[in-house]
C-alpha cells in the first residue's frame, strides 16, 4: 500500500461518520501489504530477476519504511492519548 492521497478509503458507518477501528485495520493491512511487496521485490532482485531494477527495489523499500514509520507515529499518539485518559481524575 502506498499512503498517497486517496489510496485509503474511510469506511462509513450508518450515522455517516468513519468507523475508526475499521479504518485502522485497513491501514495496518495496507502497511503490511507494502512491506510484503518490498520484500518480494528485494528477493526477486537478489535472485537475478531482470524485470526488477535496483531503483524500483529502493523506491518500494522506502515506501514501506515511510508507511511503517507513519503507522508507528499513529500508534505512539494512541498510546499517549490512552495514558492521558487513564490519568484523568474521576
Steps between C-alpha positions, in 0.01 A plus 500: 500500500617845433381775724440730207202730507177317438644151530332421835124531505326554830218252566169664578276412793124531501516845660723638225823504706814299446541172689840552663576134573420396143711783362791408729476133403492590130803726540694233688421255222617748240829562686553125522429462129755772420762323709422164338528654153836658585625169640388309192662753269824485699502122485430504124783748439741297713422185305576676172155575360572728202152660521583669832743791510694619802320834484160328526620297797632809676178695440285210626722464806477872578121497457479209744725680745304826483164324539631302798641813666167677447312211658748497789429869565125433499553221752709727720229767497232243587705373795561856615128581477414182691742593779354852516148362533605249766667776704189720506343538842156347538 
